[in-house]
Amino acid sequence: MSKRARKAESDDGCGCEVIARDWLEQDMCGDHGVSAEPEPKRVASLAHVLRTERSHARRGALDAALKLLADTPEARWGAVLSKLRDREPVIAPAPPRAPRPLQEEYETYKRLKPSLLETAKGRHVLIKGRELLGVFDDMASAYRSGLKRLGNVPMLIHKVVEVEPVYRIY
């Protein structure tokens, strides 16, 4: 990469300074083979014109895309494109989160935990939705009871402990 190209990337990111300088050098020198350095003011002025034209071209392309998207199912992208056209910040909305499995059941357990620690510490509880279905001595009996009452559906069977264990999955 030449010095000029590196300088252009650091200057304005679009290379307008380099293009302007090359055009002015060609205009001044022609095909005579004589090199001449254009005035910095002229280079800056022409680079500004190039950036403005590029901006207008981008705005025109965004307007055309807005027209295409107006009557499509992807019309929500129209709002994003109009913000881009008007140079407003675009913050894409976060996609809705899928509910985590057994989240409601675990919230119920956390809500009931203080009373369960007093009455059923070290035992297993069976929870479905917001309802405590039973307290059992071991996990197997809680599972069998859950299968009889609910069938083969997701349910929370959790050992009542003061400090929750942390499992690392590698």
FIKOLZA-1660 file (N, C-alpha, C; in steps of 0.1 Angstrom, whole numbers, plus 5000, padded with zeros to 4 digits):
% residues 170
   i   px   py   pz ch aa at
   1 5009 4988 5000  A  M  N
   1 5000 5000 5000  A  M CA
   1 5009 5012 5000  A  M  C
   2 5006 5022 4991  A  S  N
   2 5014 5034 4990  A  S CA
   2 5012 5043 5002  A  S  C
   3 5021 5053 5003  A  K  N
   3 5020 5062 5014  A  K CA
   3 5007 5070 5013  A  K  C
   4 5004 5074 5000  A  R  N
   4 4992 5082 4998  A  R CA
   4 4980 5074 5002  A  R  C
   5 4979 5062 4999  A  A  N
   5 4967 5054 5002  A  A CA
   5 4966 5052 5017  A  A  C
   6 4977 5050 5024  A  R  N
   6 4976 5049 5039  A  R CA
   6 4972 5063 5045  A  R  C
   7 4977 5074 5039  A  K  N
   7 4973 5087 5044  A  K CA
   7 4959 5089 5042  A  K  C
   8 4953 5085 5031  A  A  N
   8 4939 5087 5027  A  A CA
   8 4930 5079 5037  A  A  C
   9 4934 5067 5041  A  E  N
   9 4926 5060 5050  A  E CA
   9 4926 5066 5064  A  E  C
  10 4938 5072 5068  A  S  N
  10 4938 5079 5081  A  S CA
  10 4931 5092 5080  A  S  C
  11 4931 5099 5068  A  D  N
  11 4925 5112 5067  A  D CA
  11 4910 5112 5068  A  D  C
  12 4903 5106 5059  A  D  N
  12 4889 5107 5058  A  D CA
  12 4882 5093 5057  A  D  C
  13 4890 5083 5055  A  G  N
  13 4884 5069 5054  A  G CA
  13 4878 5066 5041  A  G  C
  14 4875 5076 5032  A  C  N
  14 4869 5073 5019  A  C CA
  14 4878 5075 5008  A  C  C
  15 4890 5080 5010  A  G  N
  15 4900 5082 4999  A  G CA
  15 4897 5094 4990  A  G  C
  16 4888 5103 4994  A  C  N
  16 4885 5115 4986  A  C CA
  16 4897 5124 4985  A  C  C
  17 4906 5125 4995  A  E  N
  17 4918 5133 4994  A  E CA
  17 4927 5128 4983  A  E  C
  18 4929 5115 4983  A  V  N
  18 4938 5109 4973  A  V CA
  18 4933 5111 4959  A  V  C
  19 4920 5108 4957  A  I  N
  19 4914 5110 4944  A  I CA
  19 4915 5124 4939  A  I  C
  20 4912 5134 4948  A  A  N
  20 4913 5148 4945  A  A CA
  20 4927 5152 4941  A  A  C
  21 4937 5147 4948  A  R  N
  21 4951 5150 4946  A  R CA
  21 4955 5145 4932  A  R  C
  22 4951 5132 4929  A  D  N
  22 4954 5126 4916  A  D CA
  22 4948 5133 4905  A  D  C
  23 4935 5137 4906  A  W  N
  23 4928 5144 4895  A  W CA
  23 4935 5157 4892  A  W  C
  24 4939 5165 4903  A  L  N
  24 4945 5178 4901  A  L CA
  24 4959 5176 4895  A  L  C
  25 4967 5166 4899  A  E  N
  25 4980 5163 4894  A  E CA
  25 4979 5160 4879  A  E  C
  26 4969 5152 4875  A  Q  N
  26 4967 5149 4861  A  Q CA
  26 4963 5161 4853  A  Q  C
  27 4954 5169 4859  A  D  N
  27 4950 5182 4852  A  D CA
  27 4962 5191 4850  A  D  C
  28 4970 5192 4860  A  M  N
  28 4981 5202 4860  A  M CA
  28 4992 5196 4850  A  M  C
  29 4995 5183 4851  A  C  N
  29 5006 5178 4843  A  C CA
  29 5003 5173 4829  A  C  C
  30 4990 5168 4828  A  G  N
  30 4986 5162 4815  A  G CA
  30 4995 5150 4812  A  G  C
  31 4998 5149 4800  A  D  N
  31 5007 5138 4795  A  D CA
  31 5021 5142 4793  A  D  C
  32 5025 5153 4799  A  H  N
  32 5039 5158 4797  A  H CA
  32 5049 5151 4805  A  H  C
  33 5045 5143 4816  A  G  N
  33 5055 5136 4824  A  G CA
  33 5061 5145 4834  A  G  C
  34 5057 5157 4836  A  V  N
  34 5062 5166 4846  A  V CA
  34 5054 5165 4858  A  V  C
  35 5060 5164 4869  A  S  N
  35 5052 5163 4881  A  S CA
  35 5050 5176 4888  A  S  C
  36 5039 5179 4893  A  A  N
  36 5036 5191 4900  A  A CA
  36 5027 5188 4912  A  A  C
  37 5029 5195 4923  A  E  N
  37 5021 5193 4935  A  E CA
  37 5010 5203 4935  A  E  C
  38 4997 5198 4936  A  P  N
  38 4986 5208 4936  A  P CA
  38 4986 5215 4950  A  P  C
  39 4979 5227 4950  A  E  N
  39 4978 5234 4962  A  E CA
  39 4969 5227 4972  A  E  C
  40 4973 5227 4985  A  P  N
  40 4965 5220 4995  A  P CA
  40 4950 5225 4996  A  P  C
  41 4948 5238 4994  A  K  N
  41 4934 5243 4994  A  K CA
  41 4926 5237 4983  A  K  C
  42 4932 5236 4971  A  R  N
  42 4924 5231 4960  A  R CA
  42 4921 5216 4962  A  R  C
  43 4931 5209 4968  A  V  N
  43 4929 5194 4971  A  V CA
  43 4917 5193 4981  A  V  C
  44 4918 5201 4992  A  A  N
  44 4908 5200 5002  A  A CA
  44 4894 5204 4997  A  A  C
  45 4893 5214 4988  A  S  N
  45 4881 5218 4982  A  S CA
  45 4875 5207 4973  A  S  C
  46 4883 5201 4965  A  L  N
  46 4878 5191 4956  A  L CA
  46 4874 5178 4964  A  L  C
  47 4882 5175 4975  A  A  N
  47 4878 5164 4983  A  A CA
  47 4865 5166 4990  A  A  C
  48 4862 5178 4994  A  H  N
  48 4849 5182 5000  A  H CA
  48 4838 5180 4990  A  H  C
  49 4840 5184 4978  A  V  N
  49 4830 5182 4968  A  V CA
  49 4827 5167 4965  A  V  C
  50 4838 5159 4965  A  L  N
  50 4837 5145 4963  A  L CA
  50 4829 5138 4975  A  L  C
  51 4832 5142 4987  A  R  N
  51 4825 5137 4999  A  R CA
  51 4810 5141 4998  A  R  C
  52 4807 5153 4994  A  T  N
  52 4793 5157 4993  A  T CA
  52 4786 5149 4982  A  T  C
  53 4792 5147 4971  A  E  N
  53 4786 5139 4960  A  E CA
  53 4784 5125 4965  A  E  C
  54 4793 5119 4972  A  R  N
  54 4792 5106 4977  A  R CA
  54 4780 5105 4987  A  R  C
  55 4779 5115 4995  A  S  N
  55 4768 5116 5005  A  S CA
  55 4755 5117 4998  A  S  C
  56 4754 5125 4987  A  H  N
  56 4741 5126 4980  A  H CA
  56 4738 5113 4973  A  H  C
  57 4748 5106 4968  A  A  N
  57 4746 5093 4961  A  A CA
  57 4741 5083 4971  A  A  C
  58 4746 5083 4983  A  R  N
  58 4742 5074 4994  A  R CA
  58 4727 5077 4998  A  R  C
  59 4724 5090 4999  A  R  N
  59 4711 5094 5002  A  R CA
  59 4701 5089 4991  A  R  C
  60 4705 5091 4979  A  G  N
  60 4696 5086 4968  A  G CA
  60 4694 5071 4968  A  G  C
  61 4705 5064 4971  A  A  N
  61 4703 5049 4972  A  A CA
  61 4694 5045 4983  A  A  C
  62 4695 5052 4994  A  L  N
  62 4686 5049 5006  A  L CA
  62 4672 5053 5003  A  L  C
  63 4670 5064 4995  A  D  N
  63 4656 5067 4991  A  D CA
  63 4650 5057 4982  A  D  C
  64 4658 5052 4973  A  A  N
  64 4653 5041 4964  A  A CA
  64 4650 5029 4972  A  A  C
  65 4658 5025 4981  A  A  N
  65 4656 5013 4990  A  A CA
  65 4643 5015 4998  A  A  C
  66 4641 5027 5003  A  L  N
  66 4628 5030 5011  A  L CA
  66 4616 5028 5002  A  L  C
  67 4617 5032 4990  A  K  N
  67 4605 5031 4981  A  K CA
  67 4602 5016 4978  A  K  C
  68 4613 5008 4976  A  L  N
  68 4612 4994 4974  A  L CA
  68 4606 4987 4986  A  L  C
  69 4610 4991 4998  A  L  N
  69 4605 4984 5010  A  L CA
  69 4592 4989 5015  A  L  C
  70 4586 4999 5009  A  A  N
  70 4574 5005 5015  A  A CA
  70 4563 4995 5016  A  A  C
  71 4561 4987 5006  A  D  N
  71 4549 4978 5006  A  D CA
  71 4552 4964 5007  A  D  C
  72 4563 4961 5015  A  T  N
  72 4567 4947 5016  A  T CA
  72 4566 4943 5031  A  T  C
  73 4566 4930 5034  A  P  N
  73 4566 4926 5048  A  P CA
  73 4578 4931 5056  A  P  C
  74 4589 4935 5049  A  E  N
  74 4601 4940 5055  A  E CA
  74 4600 4955 5058  A  E  C
  75 4588 4961 5059  A  A  N
  75 4586 4975 5060  A  A CA
  75 4593 4980 5073  A  A  C
  76 4595 4972 5083  A  R  N
  76 4601 4976 5095  A  R CA
  76 4615 4981 5092  A  R  C
  77 4621 4976 5082  A  W  N
  77 4635 4981 5078  A  W CA
  77 4634 4994 5072  A  W  C
  78 4623 4999 5068  A  G  N
  78 4621 5012 5062  A  G CA
  78 4625 5022 5073  A  G  C
  79 4621 5020 5085  A  A  N
  79 4624 5029 5096  A  A CA
  79 4639 5030 5098  A  A  C
  80 4646 5019 5097  A  V  N
  80 4660 5018 5099  A  V CA
  80 4667 5026 5088  A  V  C
  81 4662 5024 5075  A  L  N
  81 4668 5031 5064  A  L CA
  81 4666 5046 5065  A  L  C
  82 4654 5050 5069  A  S  N
  82 4651 5064 5070  A  S CA
  82 4660 5071 5080  A  S  C
  83 4663 5063 5091  A  K  N
  83 4672 5069 5101  A  K CA
  83 4686 5070 5095  A  K  C
  84 4690 5060 5088  A  L  N
  84 4703 5061 5081  A  L CA
  84 4704 5073 5072  A  L  C
  85 4693 5075 5064  A  R  N
  85 4693 5085 5054  A  R CA
  85 4694 5099 5061  A  R  C
  86 4687 5100 5073  A  D  N
  86 4687 5113 5080  A  D CA
  86 4699 5114 5090  A  D  C
  87 4708 5104 5090  A  R  N
  87 4720 5103 5098  A  R CA
  87 4716 5104 5113  A  R  C
  88 4705 5097 5117  A  E  N
  88 4701 5095 5131  A  E CA
  88 4707 5082 5136  A  E  C
  89 4710 5081 5148  A  P  N
  89 4715 5068 5153  A  P CA
  89 4705 5057 5152  A  P  C
  90 4709 5046 5148  A  V  N
  90 4700 5034 5146  A  V CA
  90 4703 5024 5157  A  V  C
  91 4693 5022 5165  A  I  N
  91 4694 5012 5176  A  I CA
  91 4683 5002 5173  A  I  C
  92 4688 4990 5168  A  A  N
  92 4679 4979 5165  A  A CA
  92 4673 4974 5178  A  A  C
  93 4660 4972 5178  A  P  N
  93 4654 4966 5190  A  P CA
  93 4659 4952 5192  A  P  C
  94 4661 4948 5204  A  A  N
  94 4665 4935 5208  A  A CA
  94 4654 4925 5204  A  A  C
  95 4657 4914 5199  A  P  N
  95 4647 4904 5196  A  P CA
  95 4641 4899 5209  A  P  C
  96 4628 4896 5208  A  P  N
  96 4622 4891 5221  A  P CA
  96 4628 4878 5225  A  P  C
  97 4630 4877 5238  A  R  N
  97 4637 4865 5244  A  R CA
  97 4627 4854 5245  A  R  C
  98 4631 4842 5242  A  A  N
  98 4622 4831 5244  A  A CA
  98 4622 4828 5259  A  A  C
  99 4611 4824 5264  A  P  N
  99 4610 4821 5278  A  P CA
  99 4620 4809 5281  A  P  C
 100 4627 4810 5292  A  R  N
 100 4636 4799 5295  A  R CA
 100 4628 4788 5301  A  R  C
 101 4632 4775 5298  A  P  N
 101 4624 4764 5304  A  P CA
 101 4624 4764 5319  A  P  C
 102 4613 4761 5325  A  L  N
 102 4611 4760 5339  A  L CA
 102 4615 4773 5347  A  L  C
 103 4615 4784 5340  A  Q  N
 103 4618 4797 5347  A  Q CA
 103 4607 4800 5357  A  Q  C
 104 4594 4798 5353  A  E  N
 104 4583 4801 5363  A  E CA
 104 4584 4792 5375  A  E  C
 105 4587 4780 5373  A  E  N
 105 4589 4770 5384  A  E CA
 105 4600 4774 5393  A  E  C
 106 4611 4778 5388  A  Y  N
 106 4623 4782 5396  A  Y CA
 106 4620 4795 5404  A  Y  C
 107 4613 4804 5398  A  E  N
 107 4609 4816 5405  A  E CA
 107 4600 4812 5417  A  E  C
 108 4591 4803 5415  A  T  N
 108 4582 4798 5425  A  T CA
 108 4591 4792 5437  A  T  C
 109 4601 4784 5433  A  Y  N
 109 4610 4778 5443  A  Y CA
 109 4617 4789 5451  A  Y  C
 110 4622 4799 5444  A  K  N
 110 4629 4810 5451  A  K CA
 110 4620 4817 5460  A  K  C
 111 4607 4819 5456  A  R  N
 111 4598 4826 5465  A  R CA
 111 4594 4818 5477  A  R  C
 112 4593 4804 5476  A  L  N
 112 4590 4796 5487  A  L CA
 112 4602 4791 5495  A  L  C
 113 4614 4794 5491  A  K  N
 113 4626 4788 5497  A  K CA
 113 4627 4792 5512  A  K  C
 114 4624 4804 5517  A  P  N
 114 4626 4806 5531  A  P CA
 114 4617 4797 5540  A  P  C
 115 4605 4795 5536  A  S  N
 115 4596 4786 5543  A  S CA
 115 4600 4771 5542  A  S  C
 116 4605 4768 5530  A  L  N
 116 4609 4754 5527  A  L CA
 116 4622 4750 5535  A  L  C
 117 4630 4760 5537  A  L  N
 117 4643 4758 5545  A  L CA
 117 4639 4754 5559  A  L  C
 118 4628 4760 5564  A  E  N
 118 4624 4757 5578  A  E CA
 118 4617 4743 5579  A  E  C
 119 4610 4739 5569  A  T  N
 119 4602 4727 5570  A  T CA
 119 4607 4715 5562  A  T  C
 120 4615 4717 5551  A  A  N
 120 4618 4706 5543  A  A CA
 120 4633 4707 5538  A  A  C
 121 4642 4711 5547  A  K  N
 121 4656 4712 5543  A  K CA
 121 4662 4699 5541  A  K  C
 122 4669 4698 5529  A  G  N
 122 4675 4685 5525  A  G CA
 122 4666 4676 5517  A  G  C
 123 4653 4679 5516  A  R  N
 123 4644 4671 5509  A  R CA
 123 4641 4677 5495  A  R  C
 124 4634 4669 5486  A  H  N
 124 4631 4674 5473  A  H CA
 124 4617 4679 5471  A  H  C
 125 4615 4689 5463  A  V  N
 125 4602 4695 5461  A  V CA
 125 4599 4693 5446  A  V  C
 126 4586 4691 5444  A  L  N
 126 4581 4690 5430  A  L CA
 126 4572 4703 5428  A  L  C
 127 4576 4710 5417  A  I  N
 127 4568 4723 5414  A  I CA
 127 4565 4723 5399  A  I  C
 128 4552 4727 5397  A  K  N
 128 4547 4729 5383  A  K CA
 128 4540 4742 5383  A  K  C
 129 4545 4751 5374  A  G  N
 129 4540 4765 5373  A  G CA
 129 4542 4772 5386  A  G  C
 130 4531 4777 5393  A  R  N
 130 4533 4784 5405  A  R CA
 130 4528 4776 5417  A  R  C
 131 4527 4763 5415  A  E  N
 131 4522 4754 5425  A  E CA
 131 4532 4744 5430  A  E  C
 132 4533 4743 5444  A  L  N
 132 4541 4733 5450  A  L CA
 132 4533 4720 5451  A  L  C
 133 4537 4710 5444  A  L  N
 133 4529 4697 5443  A  L CA
 133 4533 4687 5454  A  L  C
 134 4544 4689 5460  A  G  N
 134 4548 4679 5471  A  G CA
 134 4562 4680 5475  A  G  C
 135 4565 4675 5487  A  V  N
 135 4578 4674 5493  A  V CA
 135 4581 4659 5494  A  V  C
 136 4593 4655 5489  A  F  N
 136 4597 4640 5489  A  F CA
 136 4611 4638 5495  A  F  C
 137 4613 4626 5499  A  D  N
 137 4626 4623 5505  A  D CA
 137 4637 4621 5495  A  D  C
 138 4634 4616 5483  A  D  N
 138 4644 4615 5473  A  D CA
 138 4638 4619 5459  A  D  C
 139 4647 4621 5450  A  M  N
 139 4644 4626 5436  A  M CA
 139 4635 4616 5429  A  M  C
 140 4638 4603 5430  A  A  N
 140 4631 4593 5423  A  A CA
 140 4616 4593 5426  A  A  C
 141 4613 4594 5439  A  S  N
 141 4599 4594 5443  A  S CA
 141 4592 4607 5439  A  S  C
 142 4599 4618 5439  A  A  N
 142 4593 4630 5433  A  A CA
 142 4590 4629 5419  A  A  C
 143 4599 4623 5411  A  Y  N
 143 4598 4621 5397  A  Y CA
 143 4586 4612 5394  A  Y  C
 144 4585 4601 5401  A  R  N
 144 4574 4591 5399  A  R CA
 144 4560 4598 5402  A  R  C
 145 4560 4606 5412  A  S  N
 145 4548 4613 5416  A  S CA
 145 4544 4623 5405  A  S  C
 146 4554 4630 5400  A  G  N
 146 4552 4640 5389  A  G CA
 146 4547 4633 5377  A  G  C
 147 4552 4621 5373  A  L  N
 147 4547 4614 5361  A  L CA
 147 4533 4610 5363  A  L  C
 148 4529 4605 5375  A  K  N
 148 4515 4601 5378  A  K CA
 148 4506 4612 5377  A  K  C
 149 4509 4624 5383  A  R  N
 149 4500 4635 5384  A  R CA
 149 4499 4643 5371  A  R  C
 150 4511 4645 5364  A  L  N
 150 4512 4655 5353  A  L CA
 150 4514 4648 5340  A  L  C
 151 4520 4636 5340  A  G  N
 151 4524 4630 5327  A  G CA
 151 4538 4634 5324  A  G  C
 152 4542 4631 5312  A  N  N
 152 4556 4634 5308  A  N CA
 152 4557 4648 5303  A  N  C
 153 4557 4658 5312  A  V  N
 153 4558 4672 5309  A  V CA
 153 4570 4678 5317  A  V  C
 154 4575 4690 5313  A  P  N
 154 4585 4696 5321  A  P CA
 154 4580 4700 5335  A  P  C
 155 4588 4697 5345  A  M  N
 155 4584 4700 5359  A  M CA
 155 4597 4702 5366  A  M  C
 156 4597 4709 5377  A  L  N
 156 4609 4712 5385  A  L CA
 156 4609 4703 5397  A  L  C
 157 4620 4695 5398  A  I  N
 157 4623 4687 5410  A  I CA
 157 4636 4693 5416  A  I  C
 158 4636 4698 5428  A  H  N
 158 4647 4705 5433  A  H CA
 158 4650 4702 5447  A  H  C
 159 4662 4700 5451  A  K  N
 159 4666 4697 5465  A  K CA
 159 4666 4711 5472  A  K  C
 160 4660 4711 5484  A  V  N
 160 4660 4723 5492  A  V CA
 160 4673 4724 5500  A  V  C
 161 4681 4734 5496  A  V  N
 161 4694 4736 5502  A  V CA
 161 4696 4751 5505  A  V  C
 162 4704 4754 5515  A  E  N
 162 4706 4768 5518  A  E CA
 162 4714 4775 5508  A  E  C
 163 4725 4769 5503  A  V  N
 163 4733 4775 5493  A  V CA
 163 4732 4766 5480  A  V  C
 164 4729 4773 5469  A  E  N
 164 4727 4766 5457  A  E CA
 164 4741 4762 5451  A  E  C
 165 4742 4749 5446  A  P  N
 165 4755 4745 5440  A  P CA
 165 4757 4752 5427  A  P  C
 166 4769 4755 5423  A  V  N
 166 4772 4760 5410  A  V CA
 166 4779 4750 5402  A  V  C
 167 4774 4747 5390  A  Y  N
 167 4780 4737 5381  A  Y CA
 167 4786 4744 5370  A  Y  C
 168 4798 4740 5366  A  R  N
 168 4805 4745 5355  A  R CA
 168 4805 4735 5344  A  R  C
 169 4801 4739 5332  A  I  N
 169 4801 4730 5320  A  I CA
 169 4812 4735 5311  A  I  C
 170 4821 4726 5308  A  Y  N
 170 4832 4729 5299  A  Y CA
 170 4830 4724 5286  A  Y  C
% end
